[in-house]
C-alpha cells in the first residue's frame, strides 16, 4: 500500500492495520498517526514492509520508486 501527505488519515480509521507500524505523513498529521498506534518517522519517505509512506508531494519521485519496487517484488519482477 502506498500513502502520501494527508492520506495517512484514512489509515487511522483502520487502527488494527497500522498499530505498531512505522510511517511518515505530513507533519500536521503526526498526532492522528500516533493516536492510531503507529510510530511517526520524521523522514520524507519510509518503507515498512508492504507499506510505503511519504511526507508530501516533493517526495513523489522516491515514493513512486519505492512503491513500484514493492509492486514488482510482489509479482517476482524487477524494476
N, CA, C and O atoms as a Tinker XYZ file with bonds, in Angstrom:
   316  protein
     1  N      0.848000   -1.159000    0.000000    73     2
     2  CA     0.000000    0.000000    0.000000    64     1     3
     3  C      0.898000    1.227000    0.000000    63     2     4     5
     4  O      1.947000    1.231000    0.644000    81     3
     5  N      0.499000    2.250000   -0.707000    73     3     6
     6  CA     1.231000    3.498000   -0.738000    64     5     7
     7  C      0.337000    4.656000   -0.336000    63     6     8     9
     8  O     -0.763000    4.812000   -0.866000    81     7
     9  N      0.805000    5.463000    0.595000    73     7    10
    10  CA     0.025000    6.595000    1.097000    64     9    11
    11  C      0.965000    7.776000    1.280000    63    10    12    13
    12  O      2.077000    7.628000    1.788000    81    11
    13  N      0.503000    8.958000    0.859000    73    11    14
    14  CA     1.364000   10.136000    0.942000    64    13    15
    15  C      0.577000   11.337000    1.477000    63    14    16    17
    16  O     -0.634000   11.442000    1.278000    81    15
    17  N      1.278000   12.224000    2.148000    73    15    18
    18  CA     0.767000   13.506000    2.647000    64    17    19
    19  C     -0.307000   13.291000    3.724000    63    18    20    21
    20  O     -0.011000   12.743000    4.785000    81    19
    21  N     -1.536000   13.714000    3.462000    73    19    22
    22  CA    -2.628000   13.577000    4.424000    64    21    23
    23  C     -3.362000   12.246000    4.276000    63    22    24    25
    24  O     -4.269000   11.951000    5.055000    81    23
    25  N     -2.984000   11.449000    3.297000    73    23    26
    26  CA    -3.652000   10.170000    3.049000    64    25    27
    27  C     -3.580000    9.221000    4.234000    63    26    28    29
    28  O     -4.432000    8.344000    4.378000    81    27
    29  N     -2.576000    9.384000    5.079000    73    27    30
    30  CA    -2.444000    8.508000    6.233000    64    29    31
    31  C     -3.636000    8.653000    7.179000    63    30    32    33
    32  O     -3.911000    7.752000    7.971000    81    31
    33  N     -4.333000    9.766000    7.103000    73    31    34
    34  CA    -5.510000    9.945000    7.960000    64    33    35
    35  C     -6.564000    8.905000    7.655000    63    34    36    37
    36  O     -7.316000    8.514000    8.548000    81    35
    37  N     -6.641000    8.445000    6.416000    73    35    38
    38  CA    -7.581000    7.373000    6.065000    64    37    39
    39  C     -7.206000    6.108000    6.834000    63    38    40    41
    40  O     -8.080000    5.394000    7.327000    81    39
    41  N     -5.906000    5.834000    6.934000    73    39    42
    42  CA    -5.464000    4.628000    7.638000    64    41    43
    43  C     -5.755000    4.680000    9.128000    63    42    44    45
    44  O     -5.866000    3.631000    9.764000    81    43
    45  N     -5.883000    5.863000    9.698000    73    43    46
    46  CA    -6.152000    5.954000   11.137000    64    45    47
    47  C     -7.538000    5.427000   11.476000    63    46    48    49
    48  O     -7.832000    5.188000   12.648000    81    47
    49  N     -8.392000    5.243000   10.484000    73    47    50
    50  CA    -9.735000    4.702000   10.734000    64    49    51
    51  C     -9.728000    3.178000   10.803000    63    50    52    53
    52  O    -10.714000    2.562000   11.207000    81    51
    53  N     -8.613000    2.576000   10.406000    73    51    54
    54  CA    -8.470000    1.116000   10.486000    64    53    55
    55  C     -7.240000    0.809000   11.340000    63    54    56    57
    56  O     -6.265000    0.217000   10.878000    81    55
    57  N     -7.324000    1.225000   12.575000    73    55    58
    58  CA    -6.199000    1.117000   13.516000    64    57    59
    59  C     -5.560000   -0.252000   13.544000    63    58    60    61
    60  O     -4.339000   -0.371000   13.650000    81    59
    61  N     -6.378000   -1.288000   13.448000    73    59    62
    62  CA    -5.847000   -2.647000   13.568000    64    61    63
    63  C     -4.795000   -2.970000   12.505000    63    62    64    65
    64  O     -4.025000   -3.917000   12.664000    81    63
    65  N     -4.760000   -2.195000   11.433000    73    63    66
    66  CA    -3.802000   -2.430000   10.365000    64    65    67
    67  C     -2.534000   -1.574000   10.475000    63    66    68    69
    68  O     -1.568000   -1.810000    9.750000    81    67
    69  N     -2.529000   -0.586000   11.372000    73    67    70
    70  CA    -1.347000    0.270000   11.489000    64    69    71
    71  C     -0.728000    0.289000   12.886000    63    70    72    73
    72  O      0.348000    0.857000   13.072000    81    71
    73  N     -1.381000   -0.316000   13.854000    73    71    74
    74  CA    -0.810000   -0.356000   15.207000    64    73    75
    75  C      0.551000   -1.044000   15.142000    63    74    76    77
    76  O      0.675000   -2.155000   14.628000    81    75
    77  N      1.557000   -0.373000   15.665000    73    75    78
    78  CA     2.910000   -0.912000   15.703000    64    77    79
    79  C      3.707000   -0.712000   14.420000    63    78    80    81
    80  O      4.889000   -1.054000   14.371000    81    79
    81  N      3.081000   -0.163000   13.379000    73    79    82
    82  CA     3.780000    0.095000   12.125000    64    81    83
    83  C      4.493000    1.442000   12.209000    63    82    84    85
    84  O      4.134000    2.293000   13.023000    81    83
    85  N      5.501000    1.627000   11.364000    73    83    86
    86  CA     6.189000    2.915000   11.250000    64    85    87
    87  C      5.737000    3.583000    9.972000    63    86    88    89
    88  O      5.615000    2.931000    8.935000    81    87
    89  N      5.487000    4.879000   10.037000    73    87    90
    90  CA     5.109000    5.616000    8.841000    64    89    91
    91  C      5.425000    7.087000    8.999000    63    90    92    93
    92  O      5.551000    7.603000   10.109000    81    91
    93  N      5.549000    7.744000    7.868000    73    91    94
    94  CA     5.672000    9.188000    7.865000    64    93    95
    95  C      4.385000    9.746000    7.278000    63    94    96    97
    96  O      3.591000    9.009000    6.694000    81    95
    97  N      4.184000   11.027000    7.431000    73    95    98
    98  CA     2.994000   11.711000    6.922000    64    97    99
    99  C      3.294000   13.206000    6.956000    63    98   100   101
   100  O      4.334000   13.629000    7.460000    81    99
   101  N      2.388000   13.987000    6.421000    73    99   102
   102  CA     2.513000   15.431000    6.544000    64   101   103
   103  C      2.592000   15.759000    8.034000    63   102   104   105
   104  O      1.848000   15.185000    8.830000    81   103
   105  N      3.463000   16.655000    8.412000    73   103   106
   106  CA     3.752000   16.934000    9.824000    64   105   107
   107  C      2.492000   17.185000   10.655000    63   106   108   109
   108  O      2.413000   16.740000   11.800000    81   107
   109  N      1.518000   17.883000   10.101000    73   107   110
   110  CA     0.293000   18.189000   10.846000    64   109   111
   111  C     -0.523000   16.936000   11.163000    63   110   112   113
   112  O     -1.397000   16.976000   12.029000    81   111
   113  N     -0.256000   15.837000   10.485000    73   111   114
   114  CA    -0.979000   14.582000   10.708000    64   113   115
   115  C     -0.348000   13.720000   11.793000    63   114   116   117
   116  O     -0.913000   12.698000   12.181000    81   115
   117  N      0.808000   14.121000   12.279000    73   115   118
   118  CA     1.529000   13.315000   13.272000    64   117   119
   119  C      0.670000   12.930000   14.476000    63   118   120   121
   120  O      0.682000   11.761000   14.859000    81   119
   121  N     -0.076000   13.852000   15.091000    73   119   122
   122  CA    -0.873000   13.457000   16.269000    64   121   123
   123  C     -1.879000   12.339000   15.970000    63   122   124   125
   124  O     -2.053000   11.437000   16.790000    81   123
   125  N     -2.531000   12.386000   14.827000    73   123   126
   126  CA    -3.504000   11.356000   14.479000    64   125   127
   127  C     -2.837000   10.017000   14.203000    63   126   128   129
   128  O     -3.347000    8.967000   14.596000    81   127
   129  N     -1.693000   10.059000   13.524000    73   127   130
   130  CA    -0.945000    8.835000   13.227000    64   129   131
   131  C     -0.522000    8.163000   14.532000    63   130   132   133
   132  O     -0.686000    6.954000   14.693000    81   131
   133  N      0.017000    8.940000   15.450000    73   131   134
   134  CA     0.459000    8.376000   16.728000    64   133   135
   135  C     -0.722000    7.931000   17.591000    63   134   136   137
   136  O     -0.632000    6.913000   18.277000    81   135
   137  N     -1.820000    8.674000   17.566000    73   135   138
   138  CA    -3.003000    8.289000   18.343000    64   137   139
   139  C     -3.603000    6.976000   17.842000    63   138   140   141
   140  O     -4.239000    6.246000   18.601000    81   139
   141  N     -3.394000    6.686000   16.560000    73   139   142
   142  CA    -3.908000    5.437000   15.990000    64   141   143
   143  C     -2.989000    4.254000   16.291000    63   142   144   145
   144  O     -3.318000    3.114000   15.962000    81   143
   145  N     -1.838000    4.520000   16.916000    73   143   146
   146  CA    -0.959000    3.443000   17.337000    64   145   147
   147  C      0.250000    3.204000   16.461000    63   146   148   149
   148  O      1.015000    2.273000   16.713000    81   147
   149  N      0.444000    4.022000   15.433000    73   147   150
   150  CA     1.630000    3.896000   14.580000    64   149   151
   151  C      2.751000    4.764000   15.136000    63   150   152   153
   152  O      2.512000    5.682000   15.921000    81   151
   153  N      3.955000    4.465000   14.726000    73   151   154
   154  CA     5.111000    5.267000   15.096000    64   153   155
   155  C      5.401000    6.229000   13.961000    63   154   156   157
   156  O      5.624000    5.805000   12.827000    81   155
   157  N      5.400000    7.514000   14.253000    73   155   158
   158  CA     5.681000    8.532000   13.248000    64   157   159
   159  C      7.182000    8.628000   13.048000    63   158   160   161
   160  O      7.939000    8.763000   14.009000    81   159
   161  N      7.610000    8.556000   11.785000    73   159   162
   162  CA     9.020000    8.638000   11.435000    64   161   163
   163  C      9.254000    9.970000   10.721000    63   162   164   165
   164  O      8.550000   10.291000    9.764000    81   163
   165  N     10.231000   10.738000   11.179000    73   163   166
   166  CA    10.493000   12.066000   10.629000    64   165   167
   167  C     11.399000   12.015000    9.408000    63   166   168   169
   168  O     12.513000   12.538000    9.434000    81   167
   169  N     10.931000   11.394000    8.353000    73   167   170
   170  CA    11.652000   11.354000    7.084000    64   169   171
   171  C     10.671000   11.686000    5.971000    63   170   172   173
   172  O      9.457000   11.642000    6.171000    81   171
   173  N     11.192000   12.014000    4.813000    73   171   174
   174  CA    10.330000   12.316000    3.678000    64   173   175
   175  C      9.695000   11.086000    3.080000    63   174   176   177
   176  O      8.655000   11.168000    2.426000    81   175
   177  N     10.323000    9.938000    3.304000    73   175   178
   178  CA     9.869000    8.690000    2.719000    64   177   179
   179  C     10.191000    7.563000    3.688000    63   178   180   181
   180  O     11.266000    7.543000    4.288000    81   179
   181  N      9.259000    6.624000    3.844000    73   179   182
   182  CA     9.519000    5.497000    4.735000    64   181   183
   183  C      8.840000    4.248000    4.197000    63   182   184   185
   184  O      7.703000    4.293000    3.728000    81   183
   185  N      9.554000    3.136000    4.271000    73   183   186
   186  CA     9.011000    1.844000    3.859000    64   185   187
   187  C      9.011000    0.925000    5.075000    63   186   188   189
   188  O     10.042000    0.727000    5.717000    81   187
   189  N      7.847000    0.369000    5.382000    73   187   190
   190  CA     7.697000   -0.584000    6.485000    64   189   191
   191  C      6.970000   -1.800000    5.923000    63   190   192   193
   192  O      5.740000   -1.839000    5.877000    81   191
   193  N      7.744000   -2.783000    5.501000    73   191   194
   194  CA     7.139000   -3.981000    4.914000    64   193   195
   195  C      6.399000   -3.653000    3.624000    63   194   196   197
   196  O      7.002000   -3.196000    2.653000    81   195
   197  N      5.093000   -3.886000    3.619000    73   195   198
   198  CA     4.282000   -3.619000    2.434000    64   197   199
   199  C      3.618000   -2.241000    2.467000    63   198   200   201
   200  O      2.660000   -1.997000    1.734000    81   199
   201  N      4.116000   -1.353000    3.304000    73   199   202
   202  CA     3.558000   -0.007000    3.441000    64   201   203
   203  C      4.612000    1.041000    3.082000    63   202   204   205
   204  O      5.653000    1.144000    3.731000    81   203
   205  N      4.321000    1.810000    2.039000    73   203   206
   206  CA     5.208000    2.899000    1.619000    64   205   207
   207  C      4.491000    4.202000    1.953000    63   206   208   209
   208  O      3.367000    4.429000    1.504000    81   207
   209  N      5.137000    5.057000    2.738000    73   207   210
   210  CA     4.515000    6.327000    3.095000    64   209   211
   211  C      5.453000    7.478000    2.755000    63   210   212   213
   212  O      6.676000    7.356000    2.822000    81   211
   213  N      4.843000    8.590000    2.391000    73   211   214
   214  CA     5.599000    9.780000    2.055000    64   213   215
   215  C      5.076000   10.980000    2.804000    63   214   216   217
   216  O      3.917000   11.018000    3.218000    81   215
   217  N      5.950000   11.970000    2.976000    73   215   218
   218  CA     5.626000   13.170000    3.729000    64   217   219
   219  C      4.747000   14.130000    2.932000    63   218   220   221
   220  O      3.721000   14.582000    3.441000    81   219
   221  N      5.122000   14.449000    1.709000    73   219   222
   222  CA     4.369000   15.425000    0.913000    64   221   223
   223  C      4.749000   15.289000   -0.560000    63   222   224   225
   224  O      5.593000   14.467000   -0.918000    81   223
   225  N      4.126000   16.093000   -1.400000    73   223   226
   226  CA     4.313000   15.964000   -2.848000    64   225   227
   227  C      5.766000   16.063000   -3.311000    63   226   228   229
   228  O      6.101000   15.412000   -4.301000    81   227
   229  N      6.649000   16.823000   -2.673000    73   227   230
   230  CA     8.031000   16.835000   -3.158000    64   229   231
   231  C      8.714000   15.460000   -3.068000    63   230   232   233
   232  O      9.733000   15.227000   -3.718000    81   231
   233  N      8.152000   14.561000   -2.267000    73   231   234
   234  CA     8.725000   13.231000   -2.101000    64   233   235
   235  C      8.211000   12.227000   -3.132000    63   234   236   237
   236  O      8.561000   11.048000   -3.074000    81   235
   237  N      7.377000   12.687000   -4.083000    73   235   238
   238  CA     6.776000   11.778000   -5.057000    64   237   239
   239  C      7.771000   10.946000   -5.869000    63   238   240   241
   240  O      7.511000    9.758000   -6.063000    81   239
   241  N      8.889000   11.485000   -6.355000    73   239   242
   242  CA     9.798000   10.629000   -7.128000    64   241   243
   243  C     10.281000    9.401000   -6.346000    63   242   244   245
   244  O     10.213000    8.280000   -6.849000    81   243
   245  N     10.757000    9.607000   -5.141000    73   243   246
   246  CA    11.213000    8.484000   -4.321000    64   245   247
   247  C     10.066000    7.594000   -3.884000    63   246   248   249
   248  O     10.204000    6.372000   -3.830000    81   247
   249  N      8.941000    8.203000   -3.574000    73   247   250
   250  CA     7.745000    7.462000   -3.167000    64   249   251
   251  C      7.313000    6.510000   -4.278000    63   250   252   253
   252  O      7.054000    5.333000   -4.027000    81   251
   253  N      7.238000    7.017000   -5.491000    73   251   254
   254  CA     6.811000    6.178000   -6.609000    64   253   255
   255  C      7.834000    5.082000   -6.892000    63   254   256   257
   256  O      7.453000    3.952000   -7.200000    81   255
   257  N      9.125000    5.396000   -6.793000    73   255   258
   258  CA    10.165000    4.382000   -6.995000    64   257   259
   259  C      9.983000    3.234000   -5.999000    63   258   260   261
   260  O      9.979000    2.064000   -6.384000    81   259
   261  N      9.834000    3.575000   -4.726000    73   259   262
   262  CA     9.675000    2.539000   -3.700000    64   261   263
   263  C      8.366000    1.777000   -3.858000    63   262   264   265
   264  O      8.320000    0.567000   -3.635000    81   263
   265  N      7.305000    2.478000   -4.241000    73   263   266
   266  CA     6.015000    1.814000   -4.422000    64   265   267
   267  C      6.080000    0.833000   -5.586000    63   266   268   269
   268  O      5.584000   -0.289000   -5.479000    81   267
   269  N      6.687000    1.245000   -6.695000    73   267   270
   270  CA     6.813000    0.331000   -7.840000    64   269   271
   271  C      7.753000   -0.825000   -7.513000    63   270   272   273
   272  O      7.524000   -1.943000   -7.973000    81   271
   273  N      8.796000   -0.586000   -6.737000    73   271   274
   274  CA     9.664000   -1.681000   -6.300000    64   273   275
   275  C      8.891000   -2.689000   -5.467000    63   274   276   277
   276  O      9.093000   -3.896000   -5.602000    81   275
   277  N      8.007000   -2.201000   -4.606000    73   275   278
   278  CA     7.176000   -3.079000   -3.791000    64   277   279
   279  C      6.257000   -3.908000   -4.682000    63   278   280   281
   280  O      6.134000   -5.118000   -4.494000    81   279
   281  N      5.612000   -3.260000   -5.651000    73   279   282
   282  CA     4.730000   -3.984000   -6.566000    64   281   283
   283  C      5.511000   -5.024000   -7.374000    63   282   284   285
   284  O      5.053000   -6.153000   -7.556000    81   283
   285  N      6.677000   -4.637000   -7.848000    73   283   286
   286  CA     7.497000   -5.556000   -8.645000    64   285   287
   287  C      7.926000   -6.765000   -7.812000    63   286   288   289
   288  O      7.941000   -7.886000   -8.320000    81   287
   289  N      8.271000   -6.553000   -6.551000    73   287   290
   290  CA     8.719000   -7.658000   -5.719000    64   289   291
   291  C      7.566000   -8.628000   -5.434000    63   290   292   293
   292  O      7.794000   -9.818000   -5.217000    81   291
   293  N      6.352000   -8.126000   -5.434000    73   291   294
   294  CA     5.186000   -8.977000   -5.172000    64   293   295
   295  C      4.876000   -9.889000   -6.357000    63   294   296   297
   296  O      4.318000  -10.970000   -6.167000    81   295
   297  N      5.234000   -9.467000   -7.594000    73   295   298
   298  CA     4.948000  -10.327000   -8.735000    64   297   299
   299  C      6.206000  -10.973000   -9.301000    63   298   300   301
   300  O      6.167000  -11.597000  -10.362000    81   299
   301  N      7.323000  -10.821000   -8.590000    73   299   302
   302  CA     8.551000  -11.500000   -8.968000    64   301   303
   303  C      9.393000  -10.826000  -10.029000    63   302   304   305
   304  O     10.387000  -11.401000  -10.473000    81   303
   305  N      9.031000   -9.627000  -10.449000    73   303   306
   306  CA     9.833000   -8.927000  -11.448000    64   305   307
   307  C     10.717000   -7.898000  -10.775000    63   306   308   309
   308  O     10.652000   -7.705000   -9.561000    81   307
   309  N     11.542000   -7.239000  -11.572000    73   307   310
   310  CA    12.399000   -6.181000  -11.045000    64   309   311
   311  C     12.225000   -4.928000  -11.878000    63   310   312   313
   312  O     11.912000   -4.989000  -13.067000    81   311
   313  N     12.433000   -3.800000  -11.237000    73   311   314
   314  CA    12.351000   -2.510000  -11.940000    64   313   315
   315  C     13.714000   -1.883000  -11.936000    63   314   316
   316  O     13.892000   -0.789000  -12.471000    81   315
